[in-house]
Structure formats: C-alpha cells, structure tokens
Amino acid sequence: FIPNAFTPNDDGVNDRFNVSGNDFVALVETMQIFDRWGNQVCSLENVDPRNPDDGWDGKVNEKDLNPGVYVYCLRILFTDGSIENRCGDITLLR
C-alpha cells in the first residue's frame, strides 16, 4: 500500500510517508521525493516498510515543507527477489 496523503504533525499518526504491505515487501531500496518544480527534496535508501519511523518526514534540511503535492519514485524489493518501480504523488497536509 502506498498512501496518497500524510500529516507530519508529530501526533504519532500518519507522520511519515512510507510503503506498507504484507510480508512480501522486503524493502524500499530507494525513495525519492520531488517538489512541483522537479527539485529533489528527499532521497532515502533501504527504508523498512515495517518500521513506522522510517520514510519521509515532510522535511528538507530539517525544515518543514509547505503543504502541497509532491512526486515520489520508489524502487521496491520483494521477498521473492523481484523489484518494482513505482511513481506517483503524495499530498503533504499540515
């Protein structure tokens, strides 16, 4: 499951953008986030889909980004060794 929105407001609910899934999703090998102008605002590697503290926190250089729509590109590794690339958009709400 790849959410279409998240709310990084430190309330402990939906604070990070991450992939969640069943036991078939092993790892998000790469996660890249871009703003509407195509500037990369986040690049992460080896994101654990089972760890709610992993993933994008809605910040760039430790500063909160404005609410809006951002584009993600993911490289997802499955337990059978297959890899899937997924791109889409995520809405950051505050």
C-alpha positions in Angstrom: 0.0 0.0 0.0 1.3 3.4 -1.0 -0.7 6.2 0.7 -1.8 9.3 -1.2 -1.5 11.7 1.8 0.2 12.0 5.1 0.3 14.5 8.0 3.7 15.1 9.6 2.5 17.0 12.6 4.1 14.8 15.3 0.8 13.4 16.6 2.0 9.8 16.2 -0.4 9.1 13.4 0.5 9.1 9.8 3.6 11.2 10.4 5.8 9.7 7.7 5.4 8.7 4.1 6.3 5.1 3.7 5.1 2.0 1.9 3.3 -0.6 4.0 2.4 -4.0 2.9 2.3 -7.7 3.7 5.3 -10.0 4.3 6.1 -10.0 0.5 7.5 -6.5 0.6 11.1 -6.8 1.8 12.5 -3.3 1.5 12.1 0.1 -0.2 15.5 0.2 -1.8 15.2 3.9 -2.8 12.7 6.6 -2.1 13.0 9.9 -4.0 10.6 12.8 -3.4 10.3 15.9 -5.7 8.5 19.2 -5.4 6.2 20.5 -8.2 9.2 22.2 -9.9 11.1 18.9 -10.1 13.6 19.7 -7.3 14.5 16.7 -5.2 13.6 17.3 -1.6 14.3 13.8 -0.2 16.4 10.8 -1.1 16.4 7.8 1.2 17.8 4.2 0.8 16.9 1.0 2.5 13.6 2.1 4.0 11.9 -0.6 6.1 8.2 -0.9 5.3 7.6 -2.4 8.7 9.1 0.4 10.7 6.7 3.4 11.1 9.8 5.6 12.0 11.3 5.0 8.5 10.3 7.1 5.5 10.0 10.7 4.6 9.1 13.1 7.4 7.9 16.0 5.3 11.1 18.0 5.8 14.1 19.1 3.7 17.3 20.1 5.5 15.4 19.7 8.9 12.8 22.3 7.9 9.1 21.6 7.4 8.0 21.8 3.8 4.8 23.6 2.9 1.6 21.6 2.4 1.2 20.5 -1.2 1.5 17.7 -3.7 4.9 16.1 -4.1 6.0 13.4 -6.5 7.6 10.1 -5.4 9.7 7.5 -7.2 10.2 4.2 -5.3 12.2 1.1 -6.0 10.6 -1.7 -4.0 12.3 -5.1 -3.4 10.0 -8.1 -2.7 10.9 -11.2 -0.8 11.0 -13.3 -4.0 13.8 -11.1 -5.3 11.6 -9.2 -7.8 11.8 -5.4 -8.0 9.1 -2.9 -8.9 9.5 0.8 -9.6 6.5 2.9 -8.6 6.0 6.6 -9.1 3.1 8.8 -8.1 2.1 11.7 -6.0 1.7 12.3 -2.3 -0.1 15.1 -0.6 1.5 16.6 2.5 -1.1 18.0 4.9 -0.3 20.1 8.0 
